[in-house]
Amino acid sequence: MLKTRRVWVVGMGVGHFDLIKLFLQKGIDVTVVDRSTPEQIGENYTALKELGAKFQLGEGYLDGLEEECDILFRTPGMYFHMDRLTQARKAGVVVTSEMECFFDLCPCKTYAVTGSDGKTTTTTLISEMLKASGKKVWLGGNIGKALLPIIEQVQPEDRAVVELSSFQLLSMRQPVDVSVVTNLSPNHLNVHKTMEEYTWSKTNIFAHSNAFSKTVLNLDNDITRSFAPQVRGRVAFFSRKEMPYEGSYLKEDGMLCRVHKGKATPILHMEDIKIPGMHNVENYLTAIAAVSEEVSDEVIVQVAKTFGGVEHRIELVRTLDGVRYYNDSIATSPTRTIAGLRAFHQKLIVIAGGYDKHIPYEPLAKDVVERVKLLILLGATGPKIKAAVTGYEGYTPGNPEIITVNTLEEAVQTAREHAVPGDVVTLSPASASFDLYKNFEQRGHHFKKIVNSLE
């Protein structure tokens, strides 16, 4: 079908490079459209040009979309309801994505994870548990590799585990075998028109489910708990507060349990989990509820004791002069930063601030006052975070001390000057990275480079 269509691919991310290469090798007419210049795209531009790709670059990258394109593959971060794409759909252009097409064609059982926080670690845990059980696992979506280019390698007995953002979910149209919603809090309100639209996009992960599907929801989150009546098929809950009829929960004695028909079976103690923090206990509860039919207790314990975590998520960078430096660049929202602060049992030196997604910072204030000794702020949200903390009723001047800086280098240097042996310094921005970096990974890598250069 594609050989007779004019295909446009937006963006030159890693996943799209493999997809474009596959299309070109199969003789499909492909135009790559991107705001970037050839110099910014780099060696991928030359490689695809040699394979026969056409390019339309710069500010006018979408010019002629309605007239010259039959099928448009958008990037995961491209808003489905942006005016230009709406116009294109009205003109008959098929707007899709690599992930949507993968689900259209995938022959094996699928697991999909979404939510405001905890998506990547939970997705990775599900993948690790299935792999440790002997399954061939294809990890994709927002993590891992693009899966559509390797669809011909996927076998019916395999498992596909994907992380999906709200942007990707807006246009999902295929059922998922096991869908997971970790939690929901205000996020990406700079793109989604309302919290209602953001919430609705997340429900799309199970909107096409059937009687054989399973949906895992957070019983402790008001929004996700309210989704249950909308679910077709089975519902499983995870909770730190109460035992569900089906799913998983944390007993008062610290034991993580799987629950089936109201009967709890203890699996492991929270202290057996290698990665720190109560939010990671929640991530394990989520994964346990998701894989309960396929993974034994012994495998779950094995993964818990050996899995060292995911990069940029409370990642220990180094210990220098008795001070531990952690990279928690994934903390792009206040709730993520709160979870990061609560993972430690001491007051911290915290570097925060970044791009403004127009979300409230007042919920962060209490934990900052109680758990932070020095708050180092930068970026567009720095003043907002400072106002939220100093406006909190429990705040007193100097508790915590607050210093504003201009660069990440200056922030790290300030942290080092104030730290004493035994201290913990963590980059936990509570903000997106788009003001200074392409994404949170680039910000985290820059932080690690700075910390590792300290002498």
Secondary structure, 3 states (H helix, E strand, C coil): CHHHCEEEEECCCHHHHHHHHHHHHCCCEEEEEECCCHHHHCHHHHHHHHHCCEEEECCCCCCCHHHHCCEEECCCCCCCCCHHHHHHHHCCCEEECHHHHHHHHCCCEEEEEECCCCHHHHHHHHHHHHHHCCCCEEEEECCCCCCHHHHHHCCCCCEEEEECCHHHHCCCCCCCCEEEECCCCCCCCCCCCCHHHHHHHHHCCCCCCCCCCEEEEECCCHHHHCCHHHCCCEEEEEECCCCCCCEEEECCCCEEEEEECCEEEEEEEHHHCCCCCHHHHHHHHHHHHHHCCCCCHHHHHHHHHHCCCCCCCCEEEEEECCEEEEECCCCCCHHHHHHHHHCCCCCEEEEECCECCCCCCHHHHHHHHHHEEEEEECCCCHHHHHHHHHCCCCCECCECEEEECCCHHHHHHHHHHHCCCCCEEEECCCCECCCCCCCHHHHHHHHHHHHHHCC
